[in-house]
């Protein structure tokens, strides 16, 4: 009975988080009230406040879940050494993350990129969330550095380029792809993969002085 009860509690918490995430993605954190959340998930105030004390706690929970999934996906993909090439690695991570949040959509349009944009904006004013984001970013960067060093050791990538520079660029590429989707509409992950593959195909020629 206890296990069933816990499953029920977990399902209810998931229901609240998904409903709140849809609202936040559509309307933004500050334009969404707890009353809006109650209406969206069709639950009483008591049922929702049993899990979350208020909107800030809901926001924090969603942010941590998003970042946790991205981190877990990257960690799984980079277990082998060397990891898959950057275009494949990024595709696997992005594909898994988007699938996990695939239910976050309106009429087939994915809302996850818009939610991510809201998260980034919220961390500018929320010091607690900023610390969480910084910790995850630092760990992701360290993981990317390790992946780049593995590429270099395997002769897959030029060794005279600082691994940290490549790590920052790859993270920025993914962030930019997410921002494009939020601003200009959905695009399949293959677009990002093909773009990376095209850049990787260029010969390593340096401009003459």
N, C-alpha and C positions, 0 to 999 in steps of 0.2 A: 504493500500500500504506500509506503514511504516513497518508493521509486516512482510510482505513478504520480503521486502528489508533486514530486520534484519536476517531473516531466511537464505537468500542467503549469507549474510556476515558470519554468523556462519558456514554455510556449507563449504564455501571457506576456512575459517580459519581451520576447521577440516581437510579438504583435505590437506592443507599445513602441518599441524602438523603430520598427519598420514604418509605422504610421507617422511618427514624428519625423523620421528621415525624409519621407515623401514631402511633408509640409515644409521642412527646412529647405529642401532642394528647390521647391517651387517658389516659395515666398521669402526665403531668408530667415535667419535666426531671429532677428529683432522684430520682424513683422508677424511672427507667429506667437500666439499666446498659448498658455496651458489650456484654455477653453477650446481653442482650435484643435489641440491635440486630443482632448477628450471627445470632441465631435468626430474627428477623423477615425479614431480607433473604436468608437462606439462603446466606451466604458465609463463607469462612474468615476468621480473624483477620487473616492476612496480606493478603488481598484488600481488607479494609476499611481496615486501617491504612496501606495504600499511598496512600490518598486523605486520610485524616483521622487525626491523631495521637492523638485521644481524643474524649471526649464534649464537652468545652468547644469544641473546634474544629468539631465537628458542629453544635452549638447556634449558634455564631457564623455558620456558613455558611448555615443555614436562616434565621436572623434577617435577614441581609443580603439573601438572595434575596427574602424577603417584602417588605421595605422597598423594595428596588430595583424590584420589579414595581409596587407602589403608586405610587411616584414616576414611573415610566415611563408608566403609564396616565394619570396626571393631566397630565403634560407633553404627551402626545399630544392629549388632549381640549381643552386650553387653547391650542392653537396659533392658532386663529382668534380674531379680536378684533371685537366682544366674544365671549367664550365662550358656549356654550349656557347657558340659565338654570340656576340651582343645582340644581333637581330633576333635570334631564336630565343635567347634568354629573356629579353624584354617582352617578346610576344607571349611567352609562357606565363610570365608574372602578370602582365596586363590582362591576358585572357582569363586567368584564374580569378583575379580580383573582380573583373566585370561580371563573370558568371555568378560569383557569390552574391553580388548586389543586383543581379538581373531583374529581380522582382521590383526594383526601385525604378518604375517607369510610369509614364502617362501616355496612353494610346500608342504604346510601342516605342515611345521616345525615351531613351535612358536618361535618368536623372542623376546618376552617380557623378558624372563630371561636374554638374552644377553643385552638388553637395560638397565635393572637394573644394570648389572655389569658395563656398561659404565657410568651410573649415579654415582655409588659409586666411580669409578676411577676419574671422573670429579670433584667430591667434594673435592678431595685431593688438587687440584690446584686452585679451584675456591672458594674464601672465601664467596661470596654471596650465592652460592648454599650450601656450607657447613653449613652456618647458617640456611638455610631453612631445610636441612636434620636433623640438630641437634634439631631444634624446633619440627619437626614431631616425631623424635625418642623419645624425652622427653615426649611428649604427649602420644604417644603409650605406653611407659613404664608406665606412670601414669595410663593409662586405664587398662593395664594388671595387675598392682598392685591392682587396685580396684576389678578386676575380681577374682584374687587370694584370696583377703580378703573375697570376697563373698563366694568362695568355702570353705574357712576355717570356716566361720561363719555357713555355712550349713552342716558342718561335712563331706564335700566331699574331703578335702585335709588336710594333717597333719598341725596342727597349730604351730608347733615348728620350721618351716622353714621360713626364712624371705621372705615375699611376693616379695620384690624387686629382690631377687635372682631367684625366679621362673620366674618373668617377663622377666628378662634379658635372661634367658635360653630359654624361648619360642620364643623370638624375634630372638635369635641366631639360633634356630632350623629352623625357616622359612627362614632366610637369607641363611643358609647352603643348604636348599633344592633348593632354587632359584639358588645358585651357582652351585650345582650339575647339574641342568638342562642346564645351560648355557655351562658348560664344557663337559658334558658327554651325553647330549641328553635328550629329553623330557620324563617325567614320569607323570602319572596321580596323582592328589592330594590324591587319595586313598592310595598311597604308604606312604605318610607322615602321613595320618590319622592312618593307620594300625600300623605303627611304633610307634607312640605315644601311641596307644591303648595297644600295647604290653608292652611298658615300664611302663604304668600306671597299668598293671595287676600284676606287681611284688609285692610280700609281703614286707611290710616295715620292713625288717630284718636289723639289724645293725651288722657290724663285731665285734667280741669279741676282747677285748683288750688283 
